[in-house]
Amino acid sequence: MKMIFYMSLMIFIICNILIMLSSIISKKSFSDREKSSPFECGFDPKSFSRMPFSLHFFLIAVIFLIFDVEITLLIPIILTLKISNMINFSIIISFFLFILLFGLYYEWNQGALTWTK
C-alpha cells in the first residue's frame, strides 16, 4: 500500500516538474508590436474600435442556437418511442413541434428572419 502511495507521489512530482519546465522553456523572449496586437478577423486593430455593428448577425446566431437546441431535444424523444405508448408519444411530440413551429412563426412575423441591408 505504501509503495503505491510513493509511486503516485513520484509521478505527481515528475509531472509538476515537467509542467514548470515546459512553461519556462516556452516563454517568448522578444515582443513584436505587430505580433502582440490582437487579430480582429481581417480588420485593422489600430482603427476606430466603435464601428457600428449590425445586430442582425447576433439575432440570427441566437435564433440558430435556440432551434439547434430544440432539434437536439428531439433525438431523446424519438428514442423513448420504444418504452412509451403511442398516444402519449404522439401528444408529447405534437406539443413539442407546436411550440417549435409557433416560435418559428413568431420570429418570422416579427421580421427577424428577413435579411435587410
Secondary structure, DSSP 8 states (H G I E B T S, - for coil): -HHHHHHHHHHHHHHHHHHHHHHHHT--S---HHHHS--BTTB-TTS-S-----HHHHHHHHHHHHHHHHHHHHHHHHHGGGTS-HHHHHHHHHHHHHHHHHHHHHHHHHTTTS---
